[in-house]
Amino acid sequence: EEIMSKFGIMERGAGRTKRQIESAPLNSLFFCNHTQIDYTKELANFIKRDDIGIKSISFISDGKWRGLSNYILIDHACEISEKNWDLITVHNSRFK
């Protein structure tokens, strides 16, 4: 099955991001670059993961994610501070 979209999902390969979304726990939140939100939403829909919430990575750097009750994933192409990585690791440990 192929998808023809303005984001070129098949052309881009949808590799690492696709694997991240596929393996995410149910109702996770996936944070990506704000310029990739539409593409990432379409990708999640294409692989039947419409349970995944897609948000801008700025949500992480602003600290707005604290207190959420969802597993958090960061797109492989995003950079966040070591402090935020540590905090997210502790946050996600509640879901294992």
Secondary structure, 3 states (H helix, E strand, C coil): CCCCCCCCHHHHCCCHHHHHHHCCCCCCEEEECHHHHHHHHHHHHHCCCCCCEEEECHHHHCCCCCCCCCCEEECCCCCCCHHHHHHHHHHHHCCC
